[in-house]
Amino acid sequence: MPLIKINANVDLPENQQQALLAALSRTLAEVTHKPEGYCMVTFTRAAVLFAARPGPAAFVDVRGIGGLTREVNQQLTEHIGAQLKKSLGVPPDRVYVTFTDVPADRWGWNGKLFG
């Protein structure tokens, strides 16, 4: 149920996309202490203008059911920023990360709600 959605204005070959998604999935599971079997990471190429300047930039949306504490969010922000710098060349100061804690009765999977 933890999810990382990345929207970035950087092209990335399929094999590098898969490597980025895998790395962030592992990080998401480790930092949130949720099973990786429930983690999802998406990457979408998007038009992004950041600070009124063109150049590599990304918006990242993190969602989960419980566990998104200040400490977890700080760790995820650091890890996501470092990984996007490494994989996409997007500097951490050109990445916004938001966090949403979703009630379990507002998240469905496999024909059921989590709560």
Sequence and secondary structure as in RCSB ss.txt:
>XXXX:A:sequence
MPLIKINANVDLPENQQQALLAALSRTLAEVTHKPEGYCMVTFTRAAVLFAARPGPAAFVDVRGIGGLTREVNQQ
LTEHIGAQLKKSLGVPPDRVYVTFTDVPADRWGWNGKLFG
>XXXX:A:secstr
  EEEEEES    HHHHHHHHHHHHHHHHHHHT  GGG EEEEEE    BTTB SS EEEEEEESS   HHHHHH
HHHHHHHHHHHHH   GGGEEEEEEE  GGG EETTEE  
